[in-house]
Amino acid sequence: MGVFLHCYNHAFPIKTVHMRDTIKNKWITQGVKISSKIMRLLDNQRKMTVMEKKGFEYIEQYRKIHRMVKQEEKRK
């Protein structure tokens, strides 16, 4: 068993890995989080169900609003 472990450790040496600190997006506010959650729910609903044209129009309108909110927060 000792010979096997020696060969294994020689073939696969332990590497030292340096982890970076996670980059936190300071521009993401509570409003953007809520808007993103609603957008995900609407997208899932659009994929799972058959909707009328009004439903698709509402989702597209909400998508535009969501995009504008994100862009505005990034600018700030």
Secondary structure, DSSP 8 states (H G I E B T S, - for coil): -HHHHHHHHHHS-------------TT--HHHHHHHHHHHHHHHHHHHS---HHHHHHHHHHHHHHHHHHHHHHH-
